[in-house]
Amino acid sequence: MRIISIRENPNYRDIAIEYFQRNWKSVWPIIYEDAISNSINAKNDLPQWYLLEKENEIIGCAGLITNDFISRGDLYPWVCALYIEEKERGNAYSSLLLNKAKSDSKKSGYHNLYLCTEHIGLYEKFGFEYIGQGYHPWEEESRIYGIELQ
């Protein structure tokens, strides 16, 4: 297993863009192309984009961003676009990406990490706690979870 930071491995840029676009079809494709491309030379620690590789195959992804299109702009950073291939689910591989996001957040001086989701019960397994509802510009809401970084 290997977590690939796109910022540290810019040669994975196009692979990451295609992977995120393929697995998050509800998001306008240019968003990932622009976000991932511009993260490589960003002057700040955020955003970060990750791929999870197992036996030379990409099996997952996640991002670490300043806001996940949600009303709680006072909270950051956010884990976004966490995805594990269906055939690989049930092995806690998402914890690898979450731990990388936690580690990078802590290294950058953040004390908490957040995410928004509709999944109930998944992120609690990894120590995240429900903190309230948040609202998206497209008139939907999501559950917000946070974790204190130790």
C-alpha positions, 0 to 999 in steps of 0.5 A: 500500500502506498499513499501518493501525494500529488504535490510530492509526485506531480507526475501523477497529476493526470492520473489523479485528475482522471481518477477523481473525475471518474469516481466523482461524476456529480462534480463538474469535471473542470473542478478537479482538473483545476484544483489538482493542477493548481495544488502542485505549486500552491504557496500554502499547505492546502490543498492536498490531493492523494491517491491510494495505490495497492499492487500498482493499481489505484484503489482510492483517493481523497483531498484535503481542502479549505472548504468543501462547498459548505456553509461552515467556512469557520471550520477547516481543513476538510477531507473531501472526495474520499473514495475506495473502490467497491471491491476493496471496501471493508478493509479499512483502507479509507483509514489510511487516507484519513490518517494521511490527511490527519498527519498533514493537517497536524504538521501544518499546525491545524488542531482539528479536521472536518468532513461532510457526509451523508454516511452515518456510522462510517467516520465514527469508526475512525474517531470523528464525531458529529458536530452539526448540519451544514448547508451547500450552495445547491440547497442540500445539507450534509452532516458535519463531522470533526476530529481533534488532532492529537 
